[in-house]
Amino acid sequence: MSLIVQKYGGTSVGSVERIEAVAEKVAACRGRGDDIVVVVSAMSGETNRLLGLADGITETPTPREIDVLVSTGEQVTIALLSMALNKIGCEARSYTGAQVRILTDDSHTKARIEEIDVERMQADLKLGRVLVVAGFQGVDSKGNITTLGRGGSDTSAVALAAALKADECQIYTDVDGVYTTDPRVVEGARRLEKITFEEMLEMSSQGSKVLQIRAVEFAGKYKVPLRVLSSFKDGPGTLITLEDDDSMEKPIISGIAFNRDEAKLTIQGIPDTPGVASRILAPIGEANVEVDVIIQNVSEDGTTSLTFTVHRNDLNRARGLLEGIALQLKARSVVTDDQIAKVSLVGVGMRSHAGVASRMFTALAEHNINIQMITTSEIKIAVVIDEKYLELAVRALHSAFELESEAK
């Protein structure tokens, strides 16, 4: 007998019929003798509907009341799924985040989990019940409802799996695993049987939408095996786990991630003096604008230029800040570009193989794709290119590294 935590996203529970289908899947797992904890999101579109109601009242609702409002979406789902399970003879009990006592800090709409009390849940599991828990939510030390931010149900599931010492945390979604890249871009993209936490974290941070970054971080920290599965298609999915001893023999590249939501800013003609980068980037960070790739170049005239990328939604705010900084530094100009994209190669095999970068750059050059910026980590190489070449670049790299045919 194993203890399994299963998480079903909004699409998986998007209608009564789909909730009943999830109930059948959960009951089948319980019938095999496993203890099951189910974490669910709100029904597809429900959170946006609730936020729309708030907008109809005021443009500036308090974060506390937003949390009270949007947390009701998951409460509807846990009740309906528990009803569906009980209807087919699988005893189930629903839990809100407060009933579990998922204790968080008091940062409304983006709270972080501090502690989970699993005593009541363990007692119910011993009685043979399936537990259905509201994802995305918790409670602070004063009893206020909090939420973990959009996509927080993944984090809820992993945190519960860690607290309960579950054998596996299964994330059910509308895809049947993690692929070498987006199958909508590359027809020959292949589902991976296994990927490491490190690789999945890089894939998520570089644009892959399969799992929330915080959930992957949490799983890696507490060594919770994760498996991505489809709610609508049977199959083994993709296991996300620790790097094993034979990782040196694995393929150099596990996958290609990409992100269209990038924008680039350049401040030109600034003094080439110590501390100038801090004077530029510190105000950007203080404004809660996340900076990604950074490049600094020194010119022949003794000045320097600094280029960095941000999320496209933050471009206008970052540009306004940068123009103010440019005046203070007497910079020559500020230039922006919101037609860029980032493409990243990810793989633990890079640690033991040379020549990955040159192979990547050669493949792009053969398709006349110019590289604007480059950033690397131990298991990642990312390039910024013109957005119009994004899909061509992904297909070229997928072919160059033979990701269609390599065995994982």
Secondary structure by P-SEA (a helix, b strand, c coil): cbbbbbbbcccccccaaaaaaaaaaaaaaaaabbbbbbbbccccaaaaaaaaaaaaccccccaaaaaaacaaaaaaaaaaaaaaaaaacccccccccccccccccccccccccccccaaaaaaaaaabbbbbbbccccccccbbbbbccccaaaaaaaaaaaaacccbbbbbccccccccccccccccbbbbccccaaaaaaaaaaccccccaaaaaaaaaabbbbbbbbcccccccbbbbcccccccccccccbbbbbccbbbbbbccccccccccccccaaaaaacccccbbbbbbcccccccccccccccaaaaaaaaaaaaaaaacccbbbbbccbbbbbbbccccccccaaaaaaaaaaaaaccccccccccccbbbbbccccaaaaaaaaaaaaaccccccc
